[in-house]
Amino acid sequence: MAHFERLRAAITPAQLLTLRDDIDRHLLQIQKQARKNEMVPLDLAEAIARGLHELLNQISSFTAEQQSHILGAALYFISAEDETPDMQSILGLDDDAHLFNYVAHNVARPDLEVEL
C-alpha cells in the first residue's frame, strides 16, 4: 500500500496523457510473456486493464480523492516496482488485482471488480 500511496500522490500531467497507452503497452508485454509461460495469468491482466480503461474513461465523474485512487491503481499496474513482479509468477498480478478491486469498491464500481 505504501507504494500505491506514493504513486497516487505523484502523478504528473504528462503521465496522465500517456496512461492509457502505458496500460496497453504493459498488457502487451504480459501477453508476450504469457505465450512463453502459460502460468502468467493473462485473463487477470486483461480484466484489470479493461477495468482501468473504464475508470479512466469516466475519471471526470469522480471526486479528486477517487481520481487519485484510480490513477494510483493504473500506475501500480504498469509499475515494475510493485509487490510481486507481474510476469514472473502465477501470483504476479494478485497484488494488482487486490488493489484494483479496492479502488473499484472505493469509487462505487464493484461491477468492475476482477475475480481472483
N, CA, C and O atoms as a GROMACS GRO file, in nm:
protein
  464
    1MET      N    1   0.081  -0.120   0.000
    1MET     CA    2   0.000   0.000   0.000
    1MET      C    3   0.085   0.126   0.000
    1MET      O    4   0.044   0.228  -0.054
    2ALA      N    5   0.203   0.120   0.060
    2ALA     CA    6   0.288   0.238   0.063
    2ALA      C    7   0.329   0.280  -0.078
    2ALA      O    8   0.331   0.398  -0.110
    3HIS      N    9   0.361   0.182  -0.161
    3HIS     CA   10   0.398   0.212  -0.300
    3HIS      C   11   0.279   0.274  -0.373
    3HIS      O   12   0.296   0.370  -0.448
    4PHE      N   13   0.160   0.221  -0.352
    4PHE     CA   14   0.037   0.276  -0.410
    4PHE      C   15   0.017   0.420  -0.365
    4PHE      O   16  -0.015   0.507  -0.447
    5GLU      N   17   0.034   0.446  -0.238
    5GLU     CA   18   0.014   0.582  -0.185
    5GLU      C   19   0.112   0.680  -0.249
    5GLU      O   20   0.075   0.792  -0.283
    6ARG      N   21   0.237   0.638  -0.265
    6ARG     CA   22   0.336   0.725  -0.331
    6ARG      C   23   0.297   0.751  -0.477
    6ARG      O   24   0.308   0.864  -0.525
    7LEU      N   25   0.252   0.649  -0.545
    7LEU     CA   26   0.216   0.663  -0.686
    7LEU      C   27   0.097   0.756  -0.705
    7LEU      O   28   0.098   0.841  -0.794
    8ARG      N   29  -0.003   0.740  -0.623
    8ARG     CA   30  -0.123   0.822  -0.644
    8ARG      C   31  -0.100   0.968  -0.608
    8ARG      O   32  -0.175   1.055  -0.651
    9ALA      N   33   0.001   0.994  -0.530
    9ALA     CA   34   0.031   1.131  -0.492
    9ALA      C   35   0.125   1.199  -0.590
    9ALA      O   36   0.141   1.322  -0.587
   10ALA      N   37   0.188   1.121  -0.677
   10ALA     CA   38   0.297   1.177  -0.758
   10ALA      C   39   0.269   1.182  -0.908
   10ALA      O   40   0.361   1.204  -0.986
   11ILE      N   41   0.147   1.163  -0.950
   11ILE     CA   42   0.120   1.162  -1.094
   11ILE      C   43   0.135   1.302  -1.152
   11ILE      O   44   0.093   1.402  -1.094
   12THR      N   45   0.197   1.306  -1.268
   12THR     CA   46   0.218   1.434  -1.337
   12THR      C   47   0.120   1.445  -1.453
   12THR      O   48   0.068   1.343  -1.499
   13PRO      N   49   0.095   1.566  -1.502
   13PRO     CA   50   0.007   1.581  -1.618
   13PRO      C   51   0.056   1.503  -1.740
   13PRO      O   52  -0.025   1.450  -1.817
   14ALA      N   53   0.186   1.495  -1.757
   14ALA     CA   54   0.241   1.420  -1.871
   14ALA      C   55   0.207   1.272  -1.858
   14ALA      O   56   0.174   1.207  -1.957
   15GLN      N   57   0.216   1.217  -1.737
   15GLN     CA   58   0.182   1.077  -1.715
   15GLN      C   59   0.034   1.051  -1.744
   15GLN      O   60  -0.002   0.948  -1.801
   16LEU      N   61  -0.049   1.144  -1.706
   16LEU     CA   62  -0.192   1.129  -1.728
   16LEU      C   63  -0.223   1.119  -1.877
   16LEU      O   64  -0.311   1.042  -1.918
   17LEU      N   65  -0.152   1.195  -1.958
   17LEU     CA   66  -0.176   1.194  -2.102
   17LEU      C   67  -0.142   1.060  -2.166
   17LEU      O   68  -0.204   1.021  -2.265
   18THR      N   69  -0.044   0.991  -2.111
   18THR     CA   70   0.001   0.865  -2.173
   18THR      C   71  -0.045   0.741  -2.096
   18THR      O   72  -0.008   0.630  -2.133
   19LEU      N   73  -0.123   0.758  -1.993
   19LEU     CA   74  -0.157   0.647  -1.905
   19LEU      C   75  -0.230   0.534  -1.978
   19LEU      O   76  -0.198   0.416  -1.957
   20ARG      N   77  -0.326   0.566  -2.061
   20ARG     CA   78  -0.399   0.461  -2.134
   20ARG      C   79  -0.303   0.381  -2.223
   20ARG      O   80  -0.310   0.258  -2.228
   21ASP      N   81  -0.215   0.452  -2.293
   21ASP     CA   82  -0.117   0.383  -2.379
   21ASP      C   83  -0.021   0.299  -2.296
   21ASP      O   84   0.017   0.190  -2.337
   22ASP      N   85   0.018   0.349  -2.180
   22ASP     CA   86   0.107   0.274  -2.092
   22ASP      C   87   0.041   0.145  -2.043
   22ASP      O   88   0.106   0.041  -2.034
   23ILE      N   89  -0.088   0.152  -2.013
   23ILE     CA   90  -0.162   0.032  -1.972
   23ILE      C   91  -0.161  -0.069  -2.086
   23ILE      O   92  -0.137  -0.188  -2.064
   24ASP      N   93  -0.189  -0.021  -2.207
   24ASP     CA   94  -0.192  -0.112  -2.323
   24ASP      C   95  -0.055  -0.172  -2.350
   24ASP      O   96  -0.045  -0.290  -2.385
   25ARG      N   97   0.051  -0.094  -2.335
   25ARG     CA   98   0.187  -0.147  -2.355
   25ARG      C   99   0.221  -0.253  -2.250
   25ARG      O  100   0.281  -0.356  -2.282
   26HIS      N  101   0.183  -0.227  -2.128
   26HIS     CA  102   0.210  -0.324  -2.022
   26HIS      C  103   0.133  -0.453  -2.048
   26HIS      O  104   0.186  -0.563  -2.031
   27LEU      N  105   0.008  -0.439  -2.088
   27LEU     CA  106  -0.072  -0.558  -2.120
   27LEU      C  107  -0.009  -0.635  -2.236
   27LEU      O  108  -0.008  -0.758  -2.233
   28LEU      N  109   0.041  -0.566  -2.335
   28LEU     CA  110   0.108  -0.633  -2.447
   28LEU      C  111   0.230  -0.711  -2.398
   28LEU      O  112   0.254  -0.823  -2.444
   29GLN      N  113   0.306  -0.654  -2.307
   29GLN     CA  114   0.422  -0.726  -2.251
   29GLN      C  115   0.377  -0.852  -2.177
   29GLN      O  116   0.440  -0.957  -2.187
   30ILE      N  117   0.268  -0.840  -2.105
   30ILE     CA  118   0.216  -0.957  -2.033
   30ILE      C  119   0.168  -1.062  -2.132
   30ILE      O  120   0.190  -1.181  -2.111
   31GLN      N  121   0.103  -1.019  -2.240
   31GLN     CA  122   0.057  -1.114  -2.342
   31GLN      C  123   0.176  -1.188  -2.404
   31GLN      O  124   0.169  -1.309  -2.425
   32LYS      N  125   0.283  -1.117  -2.432
   32LYS     CA  126   0.403  -1.181  -2.487
   32LYS      C  127   0.461  -1.281  -2.389
   32LYS      O  128   0.499  -1.391  -2.428
   33GLN      N  129   0.468  -1.244  -2.263
   33GLN     CA  130   0.522  -1.332  -2.161
   33GLN      C  131   0.432  -1.455  -2.143
   33GLN      O  132   0.481  -1.566  -2.121
   34ALA      N  133   0.302  -1.436  -2.154
   34ALA     CA  134   0.208  -1.547  -2.138
   34ALA      C  135   0.224  -1.651  -2.249
   34ALA      O  136   0.198  -1.769  -2.227
   35ARG      N  137   0.267  -1.607  -2.366
   35ARG     CA  138   0.293  -1.703  -2.475
   35ARG      C  139   0.414  -1.791  -2.442
   35ARG      O  140   0.422  -1.905  -2.487
   36LYS      N  141   0.506  -1.738  -2.364
   36LYS     CA  142   0.624  -1.814  -2.323
   36LYS      C  143   0.601  -1.894  -2.196
   36LYS      O  144   0.662  -1.999  -2.176
   37ASN      N  145   0.513  -1.844  -2.110
   37ASN     CA  146   0.491  -1.906  -1.980
   37ASN      C  147   0.340  -1.911  -1.953
   37ASN      O  148   0.278  -1.809  -1.921
   38GLU      N  149   0.283  -2.028  -1.966
   38GLU     CA  150   0.138  -2.042  -1.950
   38GLU      C  151   0.090  -2.014  -1.808
   38GLU      O  152  -0.031  -2.005  -1.785
   39MET      N  153   0.180  -2.000  -1.716
   39MET     CA  154   0.142  -1.971  -1.578
   39MET      C  155   0.114  -1.823  -1.554
   39MET      O  156   0.059  -1.786  -1.450
   40VAL      N  157   0.150  -1.738  -1.648
   40VAL     CA  158   0.121  -1.595  -1.635
   40VAL      C  159  -0.030  -1.577  -1.654
   40VAL      O  160  -0.084  -1.618  -1.756
   41PRO      N  161  -0.099  -1.518  -1.556
   41PRO     CA  162  -0.246  -1.506  -1.561
   41PRO      C  163  -0.294  -1.395  -1.656
   41PRO      O  164  -0.331  -1.286  -1.612
   42LEU      N  165  -0.292  -1.425  -1.784
   42LEU     CA  166  -0.330  -1.327  -1.886
   42LEU      C  167  -0.474  -1.278  -1.869
   42LEU      O  168  -0.501  -1.160  -1.885
   43ASP      N  169  -0.565  -1.368  -1.837
   43ASP     CA  170  -0.705  -1.328  -1.820
   43ASP      C  171  -0.720  -1.224  -1.709
   43ASP      O  172  -0.802  -1.132  -1.721
   44LEU      N  173  -0.644  -1.238  -1.604
   44LEU     CA  174  -0.648  -1.141  -1.494
   44LEU      C  175  -0.591  -1.006  -1.539
   44LEU      O  176  -0.648  -0.902  -1.508
   45ALA      N  177  -0.480  -1.009  -1.611
   45ALA     CA  178  -0.420  -0.885  -1.662
   45ALA      C  179  -0.518  -0.812  -1.755
   45ALA      O  180  -0.533  -0.690  -1.748
   46GLU      N  181  -0.584  -0.887  -1.841
   46GLU     CA  182  -0.680  -0.826  -1.935
   46GLU      C  183  -0.798  -0.766  -1.860
   46GLU      O  184  -0.846  -0.659  -1.897
   47ALA      N  185  -0.846  -0.834  -1.757
   47ALA     CA  186  -0.958  -0.782  -1.678
   47ALA      C  187  -0.920  -0.654  -1.605
   47ALA      O  188  -0.999  -0.559  -1.600
   48ILE      N  189  -0.801  -0.650  -1.548
   48ILE     CA  190  -0.755  -0.530  -1.479
   48ILE      C  191  -0.742  -0.415  -1.578
   48ILE      O  192  -0.786  -0.304  -1.550
   49ALA      N  193  -0.682  -0.441  -1.693
   49ALA     CA  194  -0.665  -0.336  -1.795
   49ALA      C  195  -0.800  -0.283  -1.841
   49ALA      O  196  -0.817  -0.161  -1.855
   50ARG      N  197  -0.896  -0.371  -1.866
   50ARG     CA  198  -1.031  -0.327  -1.907
   50ARG      C  199  -1.093  -0.239  -1.800
   50ARG      O  200  -1.151  -0.134  -1.830
   51GLY      N  201  -1.082  -0.282  -1.675
   51GLY     CA  202  -1.139  -0.204  -1.566
   51GLY      C  203  -1.073  -0.068  -1.551
   51GLY      O  204  -1.141   0.032  -1.528
   52LEU      N  205  -0.942  -0.064  -1.564
   52LEU     CA  206  -0.872   0.064  -1.556
   52LEU      C  207  -0.914   0.157  -1.668
   52LEU      O  208  -0.935   0.276  -1.645
   53HIS      N  209  -0.927   0.104  -1.788
   53HIS     CA  210  -0.972   0.187  -1.900
   53HIS      C  211  -1.113   0.241  -1.875
   53HIS      O  212  -1.140   0.358  -1.903
   54GLU      N  213  -1.200   0.158  -1.822
   54GLU     CA  214  -1.336   0.202  -1.791
   54GLU      C  215  -1.334   0.317  -1.689
   54GLU      O  216  -1.402   0.417  -1.707
   55LEU      N  217  -1.256   0.300  -1.584
   55LEU     CA  218  -1.247   0.406  -1.483
   55LEU      C  219  -1.184   0.533  -1.538
   55LEU      O  220  -1.228   0.643  -1.507
   56LEU      N  221  -1.081   0.518  -1.620
   56LEU     CA  222  -1.016   0.636  -1.680
   56LEU      C  223  -1.110   0.708  -1.777
   56LEU      O  224  -1.104   0.830  -1.790
   57ASN      N  225  -1.195   0.633  -1.845
   57ASN     CA  226  -1.292   0.695  -1.937
   57ASN      C  227  -1.392   0.781  -1.862
   57ASN      O  228  -1.448   0.874  -1.919
   58GLN      N  229  -1.415   0.751  -1.735
   58GLN     CA  230  -1.512   0.824  -1.654
   58GLN      C  231  -1.447   0.908  -1.545
   58GLN      O  232  -1.513   0.951  -1.451
   59ILE      N  233  -1.318   0.932  -1.558
   59ILE     CA  234  -1.240   0.993  -1.450
   59ILE      C  235  -1.299   1.127  -1.402
   59ILE      O  236  -1.294   1.157  -1.282
   60SER      N  237  -1.354   1.205  -1.493
   60SER     CA  238  -1.405   1.337  -1.453
   60SER      C  239  -1.531   1.328  -1.366
   60SER      O  240  -1.569   1.427  -1.304
   61SER      N  241  -1.595   1.213  -1.362
   61SER     CA  242  -1.716   1.199  -1.280
   61SER      C  243  -1.686   1.163  -1.135
   61SER      O  244  -1.778   1.151  -1.054
   62PHE      N  245  -1.559   1.146  -1.102
   62PHE     CA  246  -1.521   1.108  -0.966
   62PHE      C  247  -1.465   1.228  -0.890
   62PHE      O  248  -1.423   1.327  -0.949
   63THR      N  249  -1.467   1.217  -0.758
   63THR     CA  250  -1.408   1.321  -0.675
   63THR      C  251  -1.256   1.321  -0.693
   63THR      O  252  -1.199   1.226  -0.747
   64ALA      N  253  -1.192   1.426  -0.649
   64ALA     CA  254  -1.045   1.435  -0.659
   64ALA      C  255  -0.978   1.318  -0.586
   64ALA      O  256  -0.880   1.263  -0.637
   65GLU      N  257  -1.028   1.282  -0.470
   65GLU     CA  258  -0.972   1.170  -0.394
   65GLU      C  259  -0.989   1.039  -0.471
   65GLU      O  260  -0.896   0.959  -0.479
   66GLN      N  261  -1.107   1.017  -0.526
   66GLN     CA  262  -1.132   0.896  -0.604
   66GLN      C  263  -1.044   0.893  -0.729
   66GLN      O  264  -0.991   0.788  -0.766
   67GLN      N  265  -1.028   1.008  -0.793
   67GLN     CA  266  -0.942   1.016  -0.910
   67GLN      C  267  -0.799   0.976  -0.876
   67GLN      O  268  -0.735   0.904  -0.953
   68SER      N  269  -0.750   1.020  -0.762
   68SER     CA  270  -0.614   0.986  -0.724
   68SER      C  271  -0.600   0.836  -0.698
   68SER      O  272  -0.496   0.778  -0.726
   69HIS      N  273  -0.705   0.774  -0.646
   69HIS     CA  274  -0.703   0.629  -0.627
   69HIS      C  275  -0.698   0.556  -0.762
   69HIS      O  276  -0.622   0.461  -0.780
   70ILE      N  277  -0.779   0.601  -0.856
   70ILE     CA  278  -0.782   0.540  -0.989
   70ILE      C  279  -0.646   0.554  -1.057
   70ILE      O  280  -0.592   0.457  -1.111
   71LEU      N  281  -0.591   0.673  -1.052
   71LEU     CA  282  -0.460   0.696  -1.114
   71LEU      C  283  -0.351   0.616  -1.046
   71LEU      O  284  -0.262   0.563  -1.112
   72GLY      N  285  -0.358   0.606  -0.915
   72GLY     CA  286  -0.261   0.525  -0.842
   72GLY      C  287  -0.269   0.379  -0.880
   72GLY      O  288  -0.166   0.312  -0.894
   73ALA      N  289  -0.391   0.327  -0.896
   73ALA     CA  290  -0.408   0.187  -0.936
   73ALA      C  291  -0.352   0.163  -1.076
   73ALA      O  292  -0.291   0.059  -1.102
   74ALA      N  293  -0.374   0.258  -1.166
   74ALA     CA  294  -0.321   0.245  -1.303
   74ALA      C  295  -0.169   0.248  -1.302
   74ALA      O  296  -0.105   0.167  -1.369
   75LEU      N  297  -0.112   0.339  -1.226
   75LEU     CA  298   0.034   0.346  -1.218
   75LEU      C  299   0.092   0.222  -1.151
   75LEU      O  300   0.199   0.176  -1.188
   76TYR      N  301   0.021   0.169  -1.053
   76TYR     CA  302   0.067   0.047  -0.986
   76TYR      C  303   0.068  -0.069  -1.085
   76TYR      O  304   0.162  -0.149  -1.087
   77PHE      N  305  -0.037  -0.080  -1.167
   77PHE     CA  306  -0.046  -0.188  -1.265
   77PHE      C  307   0.072  -0.185  -1.361
   77PHE      O  308   0.126  -0.290  -1.396
   78ILE      N  309   0.111  -0.067  -1.405
   78ILE     CA  310   0.219  -0.058  -1.504
   78ILE      C  311   0.357  -0.051  -1.440
   78ILE      O  312   0.458  -0.056  -1.511
   79SER      N  313   0.362  -0.038  -1.308
   79SER     CA  314   0.489  -0.024  -1.238
   79SER      C  315   0.568  -0.154  -1.233
   79SER      O  316   0.511  -0.262  -1.214
   80ALA      N  317   0.696  -0.143  -1.250
   80ALA     CA  318   0.785  -0.259  -1.236
   80ALA      C  319   0.822  -0.281  -1.089
   80ALA      O  320   0.885  -0.382  -1.055
   81GLU      N  321   0.783  -0.190  -1.003
   81GLU     CA  322   0.823  -0.195  -0.863
   81GLU      C  323   0.712  -0.238  -0.769
   81GLU      O  324   0.716  -0.208  -0.650
   82ASP      N  325   0.610  -0.309  -0.820
   82ASP     CA  326   0.504  -0.348  -0.729
   82ASP      C  327   0.546  -0.466  -0.643
   82ASP      O  328   0.656  -0.519  -0.658
   83GLU      N  329   0.459  -0.507  -0.555
   83GLU     CA  330   0.493  -0.606  -0.452
   83GLU      C  331   0.545  -0.738  -0.511
   83GLU      O  332   0.642  -0.795  -0.461
   84THR      N  333   0.479  -0.786  -0.615
   84THR     CA  334   0.519  -0.910  -0.681
   84THR      C  335   0.532  -0.881  -0.830
   84THR      O  336   0.437  -0.830  -0.890
   85PRO      N  337   0.646  -0.910  -0.893
   85PRO     CA  338   0.661  -0.883  -1.036
   85PRO      C  339   0.551  -0.951  -1.119
   85PRO      O  340   0.526  -1.070  -1.104
   86ASP      N  341   0.486  -0.875  -1.204
   86ASP     CA  342   0.368  -0.920  -1.276
   86ASP      C  343   0.392  -1.043  -1.363
   86ASP      O  344   0.303  -1.127  -1.376
   87MET      N  345   0.508  -1.056  -1.422
   87MET     CA  346   0.528  -1.158  -1.523
   87MET      C  347   0.619  -1.272  -1.479
   87MET      O  348   0.662  -1.352  -1.563
   88GLN      N  349   0.648  -1.282  -1.352
   88GLN     CA  350   0.740  -1.385  -1.306
   88GLN      C  351   0.675  -1.498  -1.230
   88GLN      O  352   0.742  -1.595  -1.194
   89SER      N  353   0.546  -1.488  -1.206
   89SER     CA  354   0.482  -1.588  -1.123
   89SER      C  355   0.333  -1.593  -1.152
   89SER      O  356   0.275  -1.496  -1.203
   90ILE      N  357   0.272  -1.705  -1.120
   90ILE     CA  358   0.127  -1.716  -1.133
   90ILE      C  359   0.058  -1.617  -1.039
   90ILE      O  360  -0.057  -1.578  -1.063
   91LEU      N  361   0.127  -1.577  -0.935
   91LEU     CA  362   0.072  -1.482  -0.838
   91LEU      C  363   0.114  -1.338  -0.866
   91LEU      O  364   0.084  -1.249  -0.787
   92GLY      N  365   0.181  -1.315  -0.977
   92GLY     CA  366   0.238  -1.185  -1.007
   92GLY      C  367   0.138  -1.072  -1.020
   92GLY      O  368   0.173  -0.955  -1.000
   93LEU      N  369   0.015  -1.104  -1.054
   93LEU     CA  370  -0.085  -0.999  -1.071
   93LEU      C  371  -0.185  -0.993  -0.955
   93LEU      O  372  -0.276  -0.910  -0.955
   94ASP      N  373  -0.168  -1.082  -0.857
   94ASP     CA  374  -0.262  -1.083  -0.746
   94ASP      C  375  -0.263  -0.952  -0.669
   94ASP      O  376  -0.370  -0.902  -0.633
   95ASP      N  377  -0.145  -0.894  -0.645
   95ASP     CA  378  -0.141  -0.767  -0.572
   95ASP      C  379  -0.207  -0.657  -0.655
   95ASP      O  380  -0.276  -0.571  -0.599
   96ASP      N  381  -0.187  -0.658  -0.786
   96ASP     CA  382  -0.250  -0.560  -0.874
   96ASP      C  383  -0.403  -0.575  -0.869
   96ASP      O  384  -0.476  -0.476  -0.863
   97ALA      N  385  -0.449  -0.700  -0.873
   97ALA     CA  386  -0.593  -0.727  -0.871
   97ALA      C  387  -0.656  -0.685  -0.738
   97ALA      O  388  -0.762  -0.624  -0.737
   98HIS      N  389  -0.590  -0.718  -0.628
   98HIS     CA  390  -0.643  -0.677  -0.497
   98HIS      C  391  -0.652  -0.525  -0.488
   98HIS      O  392  -0.752  -0.471  -0.439
   99LEU      N  393  -0.550  -0.457  -0.535
   99LEU     CA  394  -0.551  -0.311  -0.532
   99LEU      C  395  -0.659  -0.256  -0.625
   99LEU      O  396  -0.731  -0.164  -0.587
  100PHE      N  397  -0.670  -0.312  -0.745
  100PHE     CA  398  -0.775  -0.266  -0.837
  100PHE      C  399  -0.912  -0.285  -0.774
  100PHE      O  400  -0.996  -0.195  -0.780
  101ASN      N  401  -0.936  -0.401  -0.713
  101ASN     CA  402  -1.066  -0.426  -0.650
  101ASN      C  403  -1.094  -0.329  -0.536
  101ASN      O  404  -1.207  -0.285  -0.518
  102TYR      N  405  -0.991  -0.297  -0.460
  102TYR     CA  406  -1.004  -0.198  -0.354
  102TYR      C  407  -1.049  -0.064  -0.412
  102TYR      O  408  -1.139   0.001  -0.359
  103VAL      N  409  -0.985  -0.024  -0.521
  103VAL     CA  410  -1.018   0.105  -0.583
  103VAL      C  411  -1.158   0.100  -0.645
  103VAL      O  412  -1.236   0.194  -0.629
  104ALA      N  413  -1.191  -0.008  -0.715
  104ALA     CA  414  -1.324  -0.019  -0.777
  104ALA      C  415  -1.432  -0.010  -0.669
  104ALA      O  416  -1.534   0.056  -0.689
  105HIS      N  417  -1.410  -0.075  -0.558
  105HIS     CA  418  -1.505  -0.067  -0.447
  105HIS      C  419  -1.510   0.075  -0.390
  105HIS      O  420  -1.618   0.127  -0.362
  106ASN      N  421  -1.394   0.137  -0.375
  106ASN     CA  422  -1.383   0.272  -0.319
  106ASN      C  423  -1.455   0.376  -0.404
  106ASN      O  424  -1.506   0.474  -0.350
  107VAL      N  425  -1.460   0.356  -0.534
  107VAL     CA  426  -1.526   0.453  -0.623
  107VAL      C  427  -1.666   0.408  -0.662
  107VAL      O  428  -1.725   0.459  -0.758
  108ALA      N  429  -1.720   0.313  -0.585
  108ALA     CA  430  -1.856   0.263  -0.604
  108ALA      C  431  -1.878   0.200  -0.741
  108ALA      O  432  -1.982   0.219  -0.804
  109ARG      N  433  -1.778   0.123  -0.786
  109ARG     CA  434  -1.790   0.047  -0.910
  109ARG      C  435  -1.754  -0.100  -0.886
  109ARG      O  436  -1.664  -0.154  -0.950
  110PRO      N  437  -1.825  -0.164  -0.792
  110PRO     CA  438  -1.795  -0.305  -0.764
  110PRO      C  439  -1.820  -0.395  -0.884
  110PRO      O  440  -1.771  -0.508  -0.889
  111ASP      N  441  -1.897  -0.347  -0.981
  111ASP     CA  442  -1.923  -0.424  -1.102
  111ASP      C  443  -1.795  -0.446  -1.183
  111ASP      O  444  -1.789  -0.537  -1.266
  112LEU      N  445  -1.693  -0.365  -1.158
  112LEU     CA  446  -1.565  -0.378  -1.231
  112LEU      C  447  -1.466  -0.468  -1.160
  112LEU      O  448  -1.362  -0.502  -1.217
  113GLU      N  449  -1.495  -0.507  -1.037
  113GLU     CA  450  -1.400  -0.589  -0.962
  113GLU      C  451  -1.367  -0.715  -1.039
  113GLU      O  452  -1.454  -0.776  -1.102
  114VAL      N  453  -1.241  -0.755  -1.033
  114VAL     CA  454  -1.194  -0.873  -1.105
  114VAL      C  455  -1.196  -0.994  -1.013
  114VAL      O  456  -1.176  -0.983  -0.892
  115GLU      N  457  -1.219  -1.109  -1.073
  115GLU     CA  458  -1.224  -1.232  -0.995
  115GLU      C  459  -1.084  -1.290  -0.981
  115GLU      O  460  -1.012  -1.302  -1.080
  116LEU      N  461  -1.047  -1.324  -0.860
  116LEU     CA  462  -0.918  -1.385  -0.833
  116LEU      C  463  -0.928  -1.535  -0.827
  116LEU      O  464  -0.828  -1.603  -0.805
   0.00000   0.00000   0.00000
